[in-house]
Amino acid sequence: MSEYVFNREAIRRFHFTDCGFDAATGIARLDYAFDTGGVFSETITFPGAPFTLDGARAAAVQSALRTLHLIAGVSYYKAAVPETLVLDAYAIDAGTAAFLTEVYENGLGEFAYRNGLSLRGKIVFPADASTPPGVPAAGLSTHALVAIGGGKDSLVSIEALRRASIAQTVTWIGSAPLIRSCAERTGLPLLNISRQLPPELFAMNKQGALNGHIPVTAVNSAILTLAALLQGADQVVFSNERSASYGSLIEGTGEVNHQWSKGWDFERAFAAHVRSHIAADLNYYSLLRPFSELAVARQFAKTDFYDAHFSSCNRNFHILGERPAQRWCGVCPKCHFVFLALAPFMPKPRLMTIFGRNLLDEPAQIPGFDALLEYQDHKPFECVGEGRESRAAMAALAQSPSWREDAIVRRFADEILPQLDASELPIAPLLVPVEEHAIPDTLWAALRESFRA
């Protein structure tokens, strides 16, 4: 195959050319193209084929496939951000178009900021279909597909569902050994979905394509929604805390949320789209939405069952580039935050065993922790908690005989703590759940009780 030729300046239109699903093989195909020529195809393989699909479930699968096609297109659209979007094979209604515009505008917020772009009002999905009257139930069984990413959050959700006696399948996308290790550690049924990106995407990156963060959780949510229909499961469960709804405050720009598709606005909009356009009996929700990152950290610290298996360090999951020799690189914002969030709830020797070092006693790490505290810097573009959570955690450590002599904690106590409002520093108020969530009522009472100290 000759090398794909990409010329960003010449591109005016991005085409969602077609999509298809082969029930015999379990392979979904997503096709896209720019107006300058060439079609590039992404494939996603769902285990369990052949699938028998008919009636309402077959229609739901088709709708879920198109939703996936439209959301996953963000990976390719961003290479050139052309002015016109074209749907070649099917039409969508105004509600779907508005939802997709919201996903692209907000999900590409960090990408736009880093590339000096303004995408607001420029992403227009053509709405040529009438609004559907609603979709029927697909005849799904009571079962949860739970997304696992290898970190503490999804493990907390899995154990909470286990305690609530909810049948579940631990589900992940890709071939990361670390995620598989965590998934196998649960002892639950597993579902590993494979995603094959087209070589043209990497060729475009070498030829001047715009690059940056995309709403990965939105794409993964669409993939798991299709998987749930194929498996006959009525729940798709993610593990996004309320902290995900808050972005980084950039002077002169405003709020930019790296993890927008993990936030409440996306969850609410996607769940509504699923119920109105895909299947009335398919529920999408985050089990951890009512809780802060600190509340989840406290819950994780109650057991050491996963200590030798989990990692929240994103460098383990980069498609390209160097990965850490151990499960934790120790220098990225995720490592900084997870260490800090667990420290108030976990014995110091246990936490140091997990990380292999004491990150809070390394003066070279001060700038990284300052960013978490929103001290002389904005919150990092990473999936980390709010600045007030980091400040509360550090203030608690400053009072702890086990931690207060460590270099970064001592410097916080001497330099930063006197500048803070003491009334905002206690951890206890941050551990109280909120009522803004979409957790089924039958599950919420048991979950809230299990999170109590």
C-alpha positions, 0 to 999 in steps of 0.5 A: 500500500502506498503511503497516505498523503495528507495535506491539512491546508487543502482539506475542506470537508470531513466525511463519515463515509459508512459503518458496518457490523458483521454479526458472524465475526463480531467486527465493527468497521468505521470508515472516514475520509477527507475530501482530498481522497482516500478512505481510512477504516477503524475496526473494533472486534467484539468477542463472542461471535457469532451473534444472533440479532433480530427485532428490537435488539438488531435495531438497537445494535445498528443505532449504537453502531452509528453513534459509535461511528459518529463519536469515534470520528473525533480522532480523525476530524481533529487532524485537520478540523475542516469547516464542513462535516458530511454524513454519506451513508445515513442521516441524523436528527437535530437532537443527535446533531446537538449532542454530537456538537457538544461532544466535539466542542467540549471534548476537544476543549484542551486540544483547541486550547493547546493548538490555538484554535477556536472551535465554538460555533464551527462544528456543525453536524447536518440534521436531515432526519426527523426526530424519532418518536422513541425506541423500544426496549431491547429485551436486555438482562440484568447484568453490568458491563463494567469498564476497567482501566487498571486504576483504583477507581474501577476497582472500587466500583467492581467491589461495590457491585460485588457487595451489592450482588450485581452480576457483572462482566469486567470489560476493557479495550486494548491489550494493556497487560496491566489492565488484564492483570487487574481484571484477572485479579477480580476473579469475575467474567472478562470481556476484552475488546480490541480496537485497530486504528488505521495506519493512515492516522499515524501517517497523518501525524507524521505529515503535519496533522493537528494533534492533542487530547480527544474525549477518550471516555466518550469513545469508550462509552460508545464502544461499551454500549454496543458491547452491552447490546451484543452481550444482552446486558442492560447496564454500562458502568463507568467509574468517574467521580464528581471531580471530573466535572471540574476543569483547569482554570486558565487565566485569560481563557477560562475553564478547560476540562481535560476530562470533560467526557468523564464529567456529569454533563457528558454522562447525562447527555450520553445516557439520555441519547442511549435511552432515546435513540438506542434502547429504552432498557439500556442504562449508562451511568458512573457508579462513583459520580456522587463521590470526591476523589478523596472519598474513592481513595479512602474506599480503595484503602480499605483493602490491600487486595489490589496493591500489587496490581493496580496503577493509575499512571497514564504512561503505562497506556500510551500508544507510542513512546516510552513506558515506565519500567515499573507500574508507577513512573513517579513523576507524572500528575497522576502519580502525584495525585494518587500518592497524595490522595491515598496518603491520608488513608493508608499507612505510610509503609504500605503506600511506599511499597506500592510506589517504591518511593516516597514522592512527598520527600523529593524536593524536585517534585515540588512544581508537580505538587504545586500544580495539584494545589493550584498554587502559582499554576493551574490544575494539570491537564490530567484526570486528577482531583480538584485543587481543594481536594489536594489542599485538604489532603496536604493539610491533613498530612501536615498534621500527621507525625508520619508525613509532616517532616517530608520535604514537600509537606514541610514546605507546604506547611511553611509557605503555602498553608498560611495563605489558605483559608483554614475553614476550607481545609478539613477533609471530612466535608469533601467525603460527603456524597452529593445527590447528582448522579444517575445510579439506579435507586436500588443500588444507591442506598447500598453504595452510600452505606458501603462508602461510610467510614 
